[in-house]
Amino acid sequence: MHKAGFVNIVGNPNVGKSTLMNALVGERISIATFKAQTTRHRIMGICNTDEMQIVFSDTPGVLKPSYKLQESMLNFSTSALADADVLLYVTDVVETIDKHSDFVEKVARLDVPVLVLINKIDLTDQNKLAQQVEAWSALLPRAEIIPISASNKFNIDYVMKRVKELLPESPPYFDKDQWTDKPARFFVTEIIREKILLYYAKEIPYSVEVVVEQFKEEKQKIHINAVIYVERDSQKGIIIGRQGRALKKVATEARKELERFFGKSIYLETFVKVDKDWRNSDKELRNFGYQLD
């Protein structure tokens, strides 16, 4: 008997979905920062054994769209409800239970197993946690409620155990040596974008898109040319910084992370270009790989 299935991770921004994804898969494949809206695409991480293939899927945080990029992000999350064999709905001890109730109503109508994971339990006490468990049980009575701490890996083994028990019988969907559905270039863009999220404040990180124009891999080294797109000339100046210092810092930190990720020496060149209002352009969003209606 062989089991295989899609285990899709959904939830609101800032609840630790990406940290959970990385803990479950055992690979650092999702951006995990303290800022909201860090995950923009649907990212798959594949766990293989002789008897099982678990395809974990991290999605952007559920939010009310303010521009077309956010509409695309919500589409990724909604599509994850359609093809899930097991759904992991991630919340935490901080957010209010009625946030995005319309999306939770869609979750309640699903016929697949749903695990509600209450993350960051180290930030609350036993009484408050018990109240949240009770409230989520009332809201999603068919779901199993599991308190976790993704960053401390508390109860992650139990979540994995339940996922394995709930997976349907199926042949594998991907090759057994494959651990993600994304190409190498995708992780270059994510790592560079993560450093921008960490280094710049306010709106700048959310106005940025990264495109890899060259990825040339040799035996010991990878040559990468990446373009950082922003929406306005003023943002370009902020990204570059005085005498190029800000961009140099981002590129240096990204290069170090890329060397750890690929296990090779990295030669990274970064450029900054303006693509006005790309977040509201259907054409540009499609060029950047976003899913539109």
C-alpha atoms as an extended CHARMM CRD file, in Angstrom:
* protein
*
       293  EXT
         1         1  MET       CA              0.0000000000        0.0000000000        0.0000000000  PROA      1               0.0000000000
         2         2  HSD       CA              1.3440000000        3.4240000000       -0.9800000000  PROA      2               0.0000000000
         3         3  LYS       CA             -0.0560000000        6.7330000000        0.2440000000  PROA      3               0.0000000000
         4         4  ALA       CA              0.2480000000       10.1310000000       -1.4220000000  PROA      4               0.0000000000
         5         5  GLY       CA             -1.5790000000       13.4110000000       -1.2570000000  PROA      5               0.0000000000
         6         6  PHE       CA             -1.6020000000       17.1860000000       -1.1130000000  PROA      6               0.0000000000
         7         7  VAL       CA             -1.4390000000       18.7080000000        2.3730000000  PROA      7               0.0000000000
         8         8  ASN       CA             -2.2470000000       22.3790000000        1.8810000000  PROA      8               0.0000000000
         9         9  ILE       CA             -1.3920000000       25.0550000000        4.4470000000  PROA      9               0.0000000000
        10        10  VAL       CA             -3.6630000000       28.1030000000        4.6140000000  PROA      10              0.0000000000
        11        11  GLY       CA             -4.3030000000       30.9120000000        7.0870000000  PROA      11              0.0000000000
        12        12  ASN       CA             -3.9720000000       34.6120000000        7.6960000000  PROA      12              0.0000000000
        13        13  PRO       CA             -0.7220000000       36.6000000000        7.3840000000  PROA      13              0.0000000000
        14        14  ASN       CA              1.7160000000       36.5940000000       10.3050000000  PROA      14              0.0000000000
        15        15  VAL       CA              0.5420000000       33.3250000000       11.8930000000  PROA      15              0.0000000000
        16        16  GLY       CA              3.7310000000       31.4050000000       11.0700000000  PROA      16              0.0000000000
        17        17  LYS       CA              2.6620000000       29.3170000000        8.0690000000  PROA      17              0.0000000000
        18        18  SER       CA              6.0660000000       29.4410000000        6.4050000000  PROA      18              0.0000000000
        19        19  THR       CA              7.8690000000       28.4860000000        9.6220000000  PROA      19              0.0000000000
        20        20  LEU       CA              5.4960000000       25.5390000000        9.9320000000  PROA      20              0.0000000000
        21        21  MET       CA              6.1230000000       24.5460000000        6.3090000000  PROA      21              0.0000000000
        22        22  ASN       CA              9.8750000000       24.5480000000        6.8330000000  PROA      22              0.0000000000
        23        23  ALA       CA              9.5320000000       22.5230000000       10.0600000000  PROA      23              0.0000000000
        24        24  LEU       CA              7.3750000000       19.8890000000        8.3440000000  PROA      24              0.0000000000
        25        25  VAL       CA              9.4280000000       19.5610000000        5.1650000000  PROA      25              0.0000000000
        26        26  GLY       CA             12.8250000000       19.8310000000        6.8090000000  PROA      26              0.0000000000
        27        27  GLU       CA             14.0680000000       22.1620000000        4.0730000000  PROA      27              0.0000000000
        28        28  ARG       CA             14.1920000000       25.9330000000        4.1140000000  PROA      28              0.0000000000
        29        29  ILE       CA             11.9130000000       26.5500000000        1.1420000000  PROA      29              0.0000000000
        30        30  SER       CA              9.4660000000       29.2160000000        2.3640000000  PROA      30              0.0000000000
        31        31  ILE       CA             10.3090000000       32.7540000000        3.3810000000  PROA      31              0.0000000000
        32        32  ALA       CA              9.8270000000       33.0200000000        7.1360000000  PROA      32              0.0000000000
        33        33  THR       CA             10.1430000000       36.6080000000        8.3760000000  PROA      33              0.0000000000
        34        34  PHE       CA              8.2510000000       38.7000000000       10.8930000000  PROA      34              0.0000000000
        35        35  LYS       CA              6.5260000000       40.7040000000        8.1410000000  PROA      35              0.0000000000
        36        36  ALA       CA              3.1020000000       39.9930000000        6.6640000000  PROA      36              0.0000000000
        37        37  GLN       CA              2.5580000000       39.0180000000        3.0150000000  PROA      37              0.0000000000
        38        38  THR       CA              5.9670000000       37.3770000000        2.7420000000  PROA      38              0.0000000000
        39        39  THR       CA              4.7020000000       34.3820000000        0.7610000000  PROA      39              0.0000000000
        40        40  ARG       CA              3.3250000000       35.5240000000       -2.6030000000  PROA      40              0.0000000000
        41        41  HSD       CA              3.1660000000       32.2230000000       -4.4870000000  PROA      41              0.0000000000
        42        42  ARG       CA              2.0130000000       28.7160000000       -3.7180000000  PROA      42              0.0000000000
        43        43  ILE       CA              5.1510000000       26.7680000000       -2.8090000000  PROA      43              0.0000000000
        44        44  MET       CA              5.3030000000       22.9690000000       -2.6180000000  PROA      44              0.0000000000
        45        45  GLY       CA              7.6690000000       20.9370000000       -0.4590000000  PROA      45              0.0000000000
        46        46  ILE       CA              7.7100000000       17.1880000000       -1.0510000000  PROA      46              0.0000000000
        47        47  CYS       CA              8.4840000000       14.5580000000        1.6020000000  PROA      47              0.0000000000
        48        48  ASN       CA              9.2190000000       11.0730000000        0.2780000000  PROA      48              0.0000000000
        49        49  THR       CA              9.5060000000        7.6510000000        1.8990000000  PROA      49              0.0000000000
        50        50  ASP       CA              9.2200000000        4.1660000000        0.3730000000  PROA      50              0.0000000000
        51        51  GLU       CA              5.5580000000        3.9870000000        1.3840000000  PROA      51              0.0000000000
        52        52  MET       CA              4.4780000000        7.6070000000        1.1770000000  PROA      52              0.0000000000
        53        53  GLN       CA              4.7040000000       10.9470000000       -0.6470000000  PROA      53              0.0000000000
        54        54  ILE       CA              3.4480000000       14.0340000000        1.1950000000  PROA      54              0.0000000000
        55        55  VAL       CA              3.1610000000       17.1650000000       -0.9240000000  PROA      55              0.0000000000
        56        56  PHE       CA              3.0200000000       20.1190000000        1.4670000000  PROA      56              0.0000000000
        57        57  SER       CA              1.8410000000       23.3700000000       -0.0650000000  PROA      57              0.0000000000
        58        58  ASP       CA              2.3780000000       26.7910000000        1.5520000000  PROA      58              0.0000000000
        59        59  THR       CA              0.1010000000       29.5830000000        0.3300000000  PROA      59              0.0000000000
        60        60  PRO       CA             -0.0170000000       33.3760000000        0.7270000000  PROA      60              0.0000000000
        61        61  GLY       CA             -1.8130000000       34.6840000000        3.7820000000  PROA      61              0.0000000000
        62        62  VAL       CA             -5.5540000000       35.2560000000        3.4460000000  PROA      62              0.0000000000
        63        63  LEU       CA             -6.3000000000       38.9770000000        3.2140000000  PROA      63              0.0000000000
        64        64  LYS       CA             -8.7300000000       41.4380000000        1.6790000000  PROA      64              0.0000000000
        65        65  PRO       CA             -7.0780000000       42.5470000000       -1.5840000000  PROA      65              0.0000000000
        66        66  SER       CA             -6.1050000000       46.1900000000       -2.0380000000  PROA      66              0.0000000000
        67        67  TYR       CA             -4.4930000000       45.7410000000       -5.4780000000  PROA      67              0.0000000000
        68        68  LYS       CA             -4.1830000000       43.0780000000       -8.1750000000  PROA      68              0.0000000000
        69        69  LEU       CA             -1.0800000000       41.4430000000       -6.7100000000  PROA      69              0.0000000000
        70        70  GLN       CA             -3.0440000000       40.7270000000       -3.5220000000  PROA      70              0.0000000000
        71        71  GLU       CA             -5.9440000000       39.3880000000       -5.6170000000  PROA      71              0.0000000000
        72        72  SER       CA             -3.5020000000       36.9140000000       -7.1540000000  PROA      72              0.0000000000
        73        73  MET       CA             -2.2150000000       35.9640000000       -3.6970000000  PROA      73              0.0000000000
        74        74  LEU       CA             -5.7680000000       35.2710000000       -2.5260000000  PROA      74              0.0000000000
        75        75  ASN       CA             -6.3470000000       33.1340000000       -5.6360000000  PROA      75              0.0000000000
        76        76  PHE       CA             -3.4180000000       30.9180000000       -4.6190000000  PROA      76              0.0000000000
        77        77  SER       CA             -4.9770000000       30.4250000000       -1.1620000000  PROA      77              0.0000000000
        78        78  THR       CA             -8.4560000000       29.7180000000       -2.5200000000  PROA      78              0.0000000000
        79        79  SER       CA             -7.1130000000       27.2000000000       -5.0520000000  PROA      79              0.0000000000
        80        80  ALA       CA             -5.4730000000       25.3310000000       -2.1720000000  PROA      80              0.0000000000
        81        81  LEU       CA             -8.9410000000       24.5000000000       -0.8400000000  PROA      81              0.0000000000
        82        82  ALA       CA             -9.9350000000       22.8230000000       -4.0920000000  PROA      82              0.0000000000
        83        83  ASP       CA             -7.2100000000       20.1790000000       -4.3750000000  PROA      83              0.0000000000
        84        84  ALA       CA             -6.3600000000       19.4450000000       -0.7320000000  PROA      84              0.0000000000
        85        85  ASP       CA             -6.3760000000       15.8690000000        0.5470000000  PROA      85              0.0000000000
        86        86  VAL       CA             -5.6820000000       17.2480000000        4.0310000000  PROA      86              0.0000000000
        87        87  LEU       CA             -5.9950000000       20.9280000000        4.9690000000  PROA      87              0.0000000000
        88        88  LEU       CA             -3.8940000000       22.5850000000        7.6580000000  PROA      88              0.0000000000
        89        89  TYR       CA             -5.5880000000       25.8200000000        8.7320000000  PROA      89              0.0000000000
        90        90  VAL       CA             -3.0350000000       27.8310000000       10.7110000000  PROA      90              0.0000000000
        91        91  THR       CA             -4.0700000000       30.4360000000       13.2460000000  PROA      91              0.0000000000
        92        92  ASP       CA             -2.2630000000       31.6740000000       16.3530000000  PROA      92              0.0000000000
        93        93  VAL       CA             -2.9480000000       32.8060000000       19.9070000000  PROA      93              0.0000000000
        94        94  VAL       CA             -2.8910000000       36.4940000000       18.9160000000  PROA      94              0.0000000000
        95        95  GLU       CA             -5.3310000000       36.8750000000       16.0250000000  PROA      95              0.0000000000
        96        96  THR       CA             -9.0630000000       37.2720000000       16.5360000000  PROA      96              0.0000000000
        97        97  ILE       CA            -11.0950000000       34.1860000000       15.6920000000  PROA      97              0.0000000000
        98        98  ASP       CA            -13.5380000000       36.0070000000       13.3950000000  PROA      98              0.0000000000
        99        99  LYS       CA            -10.8530000000       37.4320000000       11.0950000000  PROA      99              0.0000000000
       100       100  HSD       CA            -11.7110000000       36.6050000000        7.4570000000  PROA      100             0.0000000000
       101       101  SER       CA            -14.7800000000       34.6250000000        8.5080000000  PROA      101             0.0000000000
       102       102  ASP       CA            -15.8550000000       34.2340000000        4.8620000000  PROA      102             0.0000000000
       103       103  PHE       CA            -12.7310000000       32.1820000000        4.1340000000  PROA      103             0.0000000000
       104       104  VAL       CA            -13.2760000000       30.0960000000        7.2880000000  PROA      104             0.0000000000
       105       105  GLU       CA            -16.8150000000       29.3730000000        6.0640000000  PROA      105             0.0000000000
       106       106  LYS       CA            -15.3070000000       27.8870000000        2.8900000000  PROA      106             0.0000000000
       107       107  VAL       CA            -13.0440000000       25.7320000000        5.0550000000  PROA      107             0.0000000000
       108       108  ALA       CA            -16.0730000000       24.5400000000        7.0570000000  PROA      108             0.0000000000
       109       109  ARG       CA            -17.7390000000       23.2910000000        3.8690000000  PROA      109             0.0000000000
       110       110  LEU       CA            -14.8110000000       21.0860000000        2.8480000000  PROA      110             0.0000000000
       111       111  ASP       CA            -15.2280000000       17.3130000000        2.8100000000  PROA      111             0.0000000000
       112       112  VAL       CA            -11.5260000000       16.6370000000        3.4330000000  PROA      112             0.0000000000
       113       113  PRO       CA             -9.8890000000       16.3210000000        6.8810000000  PROA      113             0.0000000000
       114       114  VAL       CA             -9.0530000000       19.6970000000        8.4340000000  PROA      114             0.0000000000
       115       115  LEU       CA             -6.4760000000       20.2410000000       11.1650000000  PROA      115             0.0000000000
       116       116  VAL       CA             -6.6650000000       23.6520000000       12.8550000000  PROA      116             0.0000000000
       117       117  LEU       CA             -3.2000000000       24.4510000000       14.1740000000  PROA      117             0.0000000000
       118       118  ILE       CA             -3.0840000000       27.1240000000       16.8900000000  PROA      118             0.0000000000
       119       119  ASN       CA              0.4750000000       28.4040000000       16.6260000000  PROA      119             0.0000000000
       120       120  LYS       CA              2.6990000000       30.4350000000       19.0040000000  PROA      120             0.0000000000
       121       121  ILE       CA              1.2890000000       28.8050000000       22.1500000000  PROA      121             0.0000000000
       122       122  ASP       CA              4.4070000000       29.9360000000       24.0340000000  PROA      122             0.0000000000
       123       123  LEU       CA              2.8860000000       33.4510000000       23.9260000000  PROA      123             0.0000000000
       124       124  THR       CA             -0.2100000000       32.6020000000       25.9770000000  PROA      124             0.0000000000
       125       125  ASP       CA             -1.3330000000       30.7600000000       29.1130000000  PROA      125             0.0000000000
       126       126  GLN       CA             -3.2700000000       27.5290000000       29.5410000000  PROA      126             0.0000000000
       127       127  ASN       CA             -6.6430000000       29.1540000000       30.2660000000  PROA      127             0.0000000000
       128       128  LYS       CA             -6.5830000000       31.4360000000       27.2180000000  PROA      128             0.0000000000
       129       129  LEU       CA             -5.4120000000       28.5800000000       25.0150000000  PROA      129             0.0000000000
       130       130  ALA       CA             -8.2750000000       26.3780000000       26.2570000000  PROA      130             0.0000000000
       131       131  GLN       CA            -10.7340000000       29.1720000000       25.3710000000  PROA      131             0.0000000000
       132       132  GLN       CA             -9.3160000000       29.3890000000       21.8640000000  PROA      132             0.0000000000
       133       133  VAL       CA             -9.4860000000       25.6250000000       21.3700000000  PROA      133             0.0000000000
       134       134  GLU       CA            -13.1340000000       25.7150000000       22.4450000000  PROA      134             0.0000000000
       135       135  ALA       CA            -13.9340000000       28.6290000000       20.1470000000  PROA      135             0.0000000000
       136       136  TRP       CA            -12.3300000000       26.9910000000       17.1020000000  PROA      136             0.0000000000
       137       137  SER       CA            -14.0910000000       23.7100000000       17.8980000000  PROA      137             0.0000000000
       138       138  ALA       CA            -17.4100000000       25.5540000000       17.7880000000  PROA      138             0.0000000000
       139       139  LEU       CA            -16.5020000000       27.3210000000       14.5440000000  PROA      139             0.0000000000
       140       140  LEU       CA            -15.1580000000       24.2090000000       12.7730000000  PROA      140             0.0000000000
       141       141  PRO       CA            -16.7860000000       21.2780000000       14.6100000000  PROA      141             0.0000000000
       142       142  ARG       CA            -15.4880000000       18.6280000000       12.1970000000  PROA      142             0.0000000000
       143       143  ALA       CA            -11.8780000000       19.8040000000       12.4670000000  PROA      143             0.0000000000
       144       144  GLU       CA             -9.1930000000       18.5390000000       14.8170000000  PROA      144             0.0000000000
       145       145  ILE       CA             -7.6930000000       21.3780000000       16.9030000000  PROA      145             0.0000000000
       146       146  ILE       CA             -3.9580000000       21.0490000000       17.6510000000  PROA      146             0.0000000000
       147       147  PRO       CA             -1.9410000000       23.6250000000       19.6470000000  PROA      147             0.0000000000
       148       148  ILE       CA              1.6150000000       23.9960000000       18.2830000000  PROA      148             0.0000000000
       149       149  SER       CA              4.7380000000       26.1280000000       18.3160000000  PROA      149             0.0000000000
       150       150  ALA       CA              6.2650000000       25.9750000000       14.8370000000  PROA      150             0.0000000000
       151       151  SER       CA              9.4000000000       27.9070000000       15.7930000000  PROA      151             0.0000000000
       152       152  ASN       CA             10.0540000000       25.5880000000       18.7690000000  PROA      152             0.0000000000
       153       153  LYS       CA              8.8330000000       22.5040000000       16.8400000000  PROA      153             0.0000000000
       154       154  PHE       CA              6.3600000000       21.7010000000       19.6320000000  PROA      154             0.0000000000
       155       155  ASN       CA              3.7330000000       19.1600000000       18.4890000000  PROA      155             0.0000000000
       156       156  ILE       CA              5.1280000000       19.1800000000       14.9280000000  PROA      156             0.0000000000
       157       157  ASP       CA              5.8190000000       15.4380000000       15.1670000000  PROA      157             0.0000000000
       158       158  TYR       CA              2.1830000000       14.8760000000       16.1620000000  PROA      158             0.0000000000
       159       159  VAL       CA              0.9450000000       16.9760000000       13.2220000000  PROA      159             0.0000000000
       160       160  MET       CA              3.1100000000       14.8950000000       10.8920000000  PROA      160             0.0000000000
       161       161  LYS       CA              1.7630000000       11.6920000000       12.4610000000  PROA      161             0.0000000000
       162       162  ARG       CA             -1.8520000000       12.7860000000       11.8710000000  PROA      162             0.0000000000
       163       163  VAL       CA             -1.0700000000       13.8510000000        8.2890000000  PROA      163             0.0000000000
       164       164  LYS       CA              0.3790000000       10.4170000000        7.5300000000  PROA      164             0.0000000000
       165       165  GLU       CA             -2.6760000000        8.7220000000        9.0140000000  PROA      165             0.0000000000
       166       166  LEU       CA             -5.0750000000       10.8720000000        6.9770000000  PROA      166             0.0000000000
       167       167  LEU       CA             -3.3760000000       10.6050000000        3.5720000000  PROA      167             0.0000000000
       168       168  PRO       CA             -5.2830000000        8.5900000000        0.9550000000  PROA      168             0.0000000000
       169       169  GLU       CA             -3.9030000000        5.5880000000       -0.8760000000  PROA      169             0.0000000000
       170       170  SER       CA             -2.3310000000        6.7850000000       -4.1230000000  PROA      170             0.0000000000
       171       171  PRO       CA              0.7530000000        6.4110000000       -6.3180000000  PROA      171             0.0000000000
       172       172  PRO       CA              3.2690000000        9.2880000000       -6.0210000000  PROA      172             0.0000000000
       173       173  TYR       CA              2.5890000000       12.5010000000       -7.9090000000  PROA      173             0.0000000000
       174       174  PHE       CA              6.2460000000       13.4980000000       -8.3170000000  PROA      174             0.0000000000
       175       175  ASP       CA              9.5780000000       11.7480000000       -8.7800000000  PROA      175             0.0000000000
       176       176  LYS       CA             10.8470000000       10.3000000000       -5.5260000000  PROA      176             0.0000000000
       177       177  ASP       CA             14.0310000000       12.4000000000       -5.5880000000  PROA      177             0.0000000000
       178       178  GLN       CA             12.1000000000       15.6770000000       -6.0460000000  PROA      178             0.0000000000
       179       179  TRP       CA             11.6730000000       17.8920000000       -2.9620000000  PROA      179             0.0000000000
       180       180  THR       CA              9.8580000000       20.9030000000       -4.4610000000  PROA      180             0.0000000000
       181       181  ASP       CA              7.9410000000       21.9020000000       -7.5720000000  PROA      181             0.0000000000
       182       182  LYS       CA              9.8690000000       25.1570000000       -7.9580000000  PROA      182             0.0000000000
       183       183  PRO       CA             13.0300000000       25.6680000000      -10.0690000000  PROA      183             0.0000000000
       184       184  ALA       CA             16.3050000000       26.9220000000       -8.6110000000  PROA      184             0.0000000000
       185       185  ARG       CA             15.7080000000       30.4440000000       -9.9480000000  PROA      185             0.0000000000
       186       186  PHE       CA             12.5670000000       30.7310000000       -7.8230000000  PROA      186             0.0000000000
       187       187  PHE       CA             14.5230000000       30.2480000000       -4.5990000000  PROA      187             0.0000000000
       188       188  VAL       CA             17.0530000000       32.8630000000       -5.6740000000  PROA      188             0.0000000000
       189       189  THR       CA             14.2460000000       35.4100000000       -6.0210000000  PROA      189             0.0000000000
       190       190  GLU       CA             12.7270000000       34.3750000000       -2.6620000000  PROA      190             0.0000000000
       191       191  ILE       CA             16.0280000000       34.6690000000       -0.7940000000  PROA      191             0.0000000000
       192       192  ILE       CA             16.7970000000       38.0940000000       -2.2610000000  PROA      192             0.0000000000
       193       193  ARG       CA             13.2580000000       39.2550000000       -1.4940000000  PROA      193             0.0000000000
       194       194  GLU       CA             13.5630000000       37.9660000000        2.0600000000  PROA      194             0.0000000000
       195       195  LYS       CA             16.6680000000       40.1140000000        2.6360000000  PROA      195             0.0000000000
       196       196  ILE       CA             14.7990000000       43.1340000000        1.2750000000  PROA      196             0.0000000000
       197       197  LEU       CA             11.9110000000       42.3950000000        3.6430000000  PROA      197             0.0000000000
       198       198  LEU       CA             14.3150000000       42.2840000000        6.5660000000  PROA      198             0.0000000000
       199       199  TYR       CA             16.3920000000       45.3240000000        5.6350000000  PROA      199             0.0000000000
       200       200  TYR       CA             13.8960000000       47.9190000000        4.3800000000  PROA      200             0.0000000000
       201       201  ALA       CA             10.9350000000       49.4590000000        6.2130000000  PROA      201             0.0000000000
       202       202  LYS       CA              7.3620000000       50.4410000000        5.4370000000  PROA      202             0.0000000000
       203       203  GLU       CA              6.0330000000       49.9770000000        1.8960000000  PROA      203             0.0000000000
       204       204  ILE       CA              9.3240000000       49.3150000000        0.0990000000  PROA      204             0.0000000000
       205       205  PRO       CA              9.4010000000       45.4890000000        0.4390000000  PROA      205             0.0000000000
       206       206  TYR       CA              5.8330000000       45.1410000000       -0.8190000000  PROA      206             0.0000000000
       207       207  SER       CA              6.6090000000       47.2090000000       -3.9350000000  PROA      207             0.0000000000
       208       208  VAL       CA              9.4920000000       44.9310000000       -4.9050000000  PROA      208             0.0000000000
       209       209  GLU       CA              9.6520000000       41.9960000000       -7.3130000000  PROA      209             0.0000000000
       210       210  VAL       CA             12.8330000000       40.0680000000       -8.1140000000  PROA      210             0.0000000000
       211       211  VAL       CA             13.6070000000       38.4440000000      -11.4700000000  PROA      211             0.0000000000
       212       212  VAL       CA             16.6200000000       36.2190000000      -12.1870000000  PROA      212             0.0000000000
       213       213  GLU       CA             17.9060000000       37.0660000000      -15.6700000000  PROA      213             0.0000000000
       214       214  GLN       CA             20.8890000000       34.7110000000      -15.5650000000  PROA      214             0.0000000000
       215       215  PHE       CA             21.5100000000       31.5080000000      -13.6260000000  PROA      215             0.0000000000
       216       216  LYS       CA             24.6610000000       29.8120000000      -14.8770000000  PROA      216             0.0000000000
       217       217  GLU       CA             25.6900000000       26.8130000000      -12.8040000000  PROA      217             0.0000000000
       218       218  GLU       CA             29.1860000000       25.3580000000      -12.8670000000  PROA      218             0.0000000000
       219       219  LYS       CA             30.6800000000       22.5380000000      -10.8260000000  PROA      219             0.0000000000
       220       220  GLN       CA             31.8220000000       24.7300000000       -7.9300000000  PROA      220             0.0000000000
       221       221  LYS       CA             30.1480000000       28.0790000000       -8.6080000000  PROA      221             0.0000000000
       222       222  ILE       CA             26.8580000000       29.6320000000       -9.7180000000  PROA      222             0.0000000000
       223       223  HSD       CA             26.7560000000       32.9740000000      -11.5720000000  PROA      223             0.0000000000
       224       224  ILE       CA             23.5170000000       34.8700000000      -10.9650000000  PROA      224             0.0000000000
       225       225  ASN       CA             22.2450000000       38.1540000000      -12.3890000000  PROA      225             0.0000000000
       226       226  ALA       CA             19.1000000000       39.4000000000      -10.6360000000  PROA      226             0.0000000000
       227       227  VAL       CA             16.9370000000       42.4690000000      -11.2480000000  PROA      227             0.0000000000
       228       228  ILE       CA             15.0410000000       44.0900000000       -8.3940000000  PROA      228             0.0000000000
       229       229  TYR       CA             11.9460000000       45.8360000000       -9.7770000000  PROA      229             0.0000000000
       230       230  VAL       CA             10.2920000000       48.7150000000       -7.9090000000  PROA      230             0.0000000000
       231       231  GLU       CA              7.3180000000       50.9190000000       -8.7820000000  PROA      231             0.0000000000
       232       232  ARG       CA              8.8040000000       54.4170000000       -8.4500000000  PROA      232             0.0000000000
       233       233  ASP       CA             12.1040000000       56.2130000000       -8.9810000000  PROA      233             0.0000000000
       234       234  SER       CA             12.1570000000       57.2450000000       -5.3120000000  PROA      234             0.0000000000
       235       235  GLN       CA             11.9850000000       53.5550000000       -4.3110000000  PROA      235             0.0000000000
       236       236  LYS       CA             14.9060000000       52.7840000000       -6.5940000000  PROA      236             0.0000000000
       237       237  GLY       CA             16.9800000000       55.3670000000       -4.7260000000  PROA      237             0.0000000000
       238       238  ILE       CA             16.0460000000       53.8500000000       -1.3760000000  PROA      238             0.0000000000
       239       239  ILE       CA             16.8830000000       50.3060000000       -2.5060000000  PROA      239             0.0000000000
       240       240  ILE       CA             20.3000000000       51.3870000000       -3.7980000000  PROA      240             0.0000000000
       241       241  GLY       CA             21.0460000000       53.6910000000       -0.8640000000  PROA      241             0.0000000000
       242       242  ARG       CA             23.7770000000       56.2410000000       -0.4760000000  PROA      242             0.0000000000
       243       243  GLN       CA             26.7780000000       55.2710000000       -2.6050000000  PROA      243             0.0000000000
       244       244  GLY       CA             25.1090000000       51.9080000000       -3.1940000000  PROA      244             0.0000000000
       245       245  ARG       CA             25.5750000000       50.7580000000        0.3940000000  PROA      245             0.0000000000
       246       246  ALA       CA             22.0360000000       49.4920000000        0.9940000000  PROA      246             0.0000000000
       247       247  LEU       CA             21.9750000000       47.3710000000       -2.1670000000  PROA      247             0.0000000000
       248       248  LYS       CA             25.4560000000       46.0480000000       -1.4040000000  PROA      248             0.0000000000
       249       249  LYS       CA             24.3300000000       44.9380000000        2.0590000000  PROA      249             0.0000000000
       250       250  VAL       CA             21.2660000000       43.1440000000        0.6680000000  PROA      250             0.0000000000
       251       251  ALA       CA             23.3300000000       41.4670000000       -2.0570000000  PROA      251             0.0000000000
       252       252  THR       CA             25.9860000000       40.3500000000        0.4500000000  PROA      252             0.0000000000
       253       253  GLU       CA             23.4300000000       38.8310000000        2.8330000000  PROA      253             0.0000000000
       254       254  ALA       CA             21.5940000000       37.1740000000       -0.0560000000  PROA      254             0.0000000000
       255       255  ARG       CA             24.8330000000       35.7380000000       -1.4400000000  PROA      255             0.0000000000
       256       256  LYS       CA             25.6880000000       34.1760000000        1.9240000000  PROA      256             0.0000000000
       257       257  GLU       CA             22.2210000000       32.6390000000        2.1890000000  PROA      257             0.0000000000
       258       258  LEU       CA             22.3810000000       31.3730000000       -1.4110000000  PROA      258             0.0000000000
       259       259  GLU       CA             25.7320000000       29.7110000000       -0.7320000000  PROA      259             0.0000000000
       260       260  ARG       CA             24.2150000000       27.8910000000        2.2470000000  PROA      260             0.0000000000
       261       261  PHE       CA             21.1550000000       26.9290000000        0.1960000000  PROA      261             0.0000000000
       262       262  PHE       CA             22.9700000000       25.6170000000       -2.9010000000  PROA      262             0.0000000000
       263       263  GLY       CA             26.1880000000       24.4630000000       -1.2220000000  PROA      263             0.0000000000
       264       264  LYS       CA             28.2910000000       26.2630000000       -3.8320000000  PROA      264             0.0000000000
       265       265  SER       CA             30.1730000000       29.5110000000       -4.2480000000  PROA      265             0.0000000000
       266       266  ILE       CA             27.8470000000       32.2360000000       -5.5560000000  PROA      266             0.0000000000
       267       267  TYR       CA             28.7250000000       35.1780000000       -7.8070000000  PROA      267             0.0000000000
       268       268  LEU       CA             25.7210000000       37.5150000000       -7.5150000000  PROA      268             0.0000000000
       269       269  GLU       CA             25.1170000000       40.7230000000       -9.4540000000  PROA      269             0.0000000000
       270       270  THR       CA             22.0450000000       42.7860000000       -8.6080000000  PROA      270             0.0000000000
       271       271  PHE       CA             20.4370000000       45.6230000000      -10.5510000000  PROA      271             0.0000000000
       272       272  VAL       CA             17.4730000000       47.8730000000       -9.7480000000  PROA      272             0.0000000000
       273       273  LYS       CA             14.8820000000       48.9120000000      -12.3510000000  PROA      273             0.0000000000
       274       274  VAL       CA             11.5810000000       50.8080000000      -12.2270000000  PROA      274             0.0000000000
       275       275  ASP       CA              8.4190000000       49.1250000000      -13.5330000000  PROA      275             0.0000000000
       276       276  LYS       CA              5.6940000000       51.6270000000      -12.7330000000  PROA      276             0.0000000000
       277       277  ASP       CA              2.6190000000       50.2650000000      -10.9290000000  PROA      277             0.0000000000
       278       278  TRP       CA              3.5020000000       46.6130000000      -11.6870000000  PROA      278             0.0000000000
       279       279  ARG       CA              1.3480000000       45.4130000000       -8.7770000000  PROA      279             0.0000000000
       280       280  ASN       CA             -1.7940000000       46.5500000000      -10.6280000000  PROA      280             0.0000000000
       281       281  SER       CA             -0.7590000000       45.4390000000      -14.1280000000  PROA      281             0.0000000000
       282       282  ASP       CA             -2.2540000000       42.1690000000      -15.4180000000  PROA      282             0.0000000000
       283       283  LYS       CA              0.4990000000       41.8840000000      -18.0210000000  PROA      283             0.0000000000
       284       284  GLU       CA              3.3610000000       42.4240000000      -15.5810000000  PROA      284             0.0000000000
       285       285  LEU       CA              1.8550000000       40.1510000000      -12.9310000000  PROA      285             0.0000000000
       286       286  ARG       CA              1.5330000000       37.3460000000      -15.4780000000  PROA      286             0.0000000000
       287       287  ASN       CA              5.1250000000       37.9650000000      -16.5770000000  PROA      287             0.0000000000
       288       288  PHE       CA              6.1750000000       37.5970000000      -12.9420000000  PROA      288             0.0000000000
       289       289  GLY       CA              4.2780000000       34.2930000000      -12.6730000000  PROA      289             0.0000000000
       290       290  TYR       CA              1.2180000000       35.3130000000      -10.6940000000  PROA      290             0.0000000000
       291       291  GLN       CA             -2.1540000000       33.5860000000      -10.9920000000  PROA      291             0.0000000000
       292       292  LEU       CA             -4.9700000000       35.8750000000      -12.1750000000  PROA      292             0.0000000000
       293       293  ASP       CA             -8.6620000000       35.1800000000      -12.8050000000  PROA      293             0.0000000000
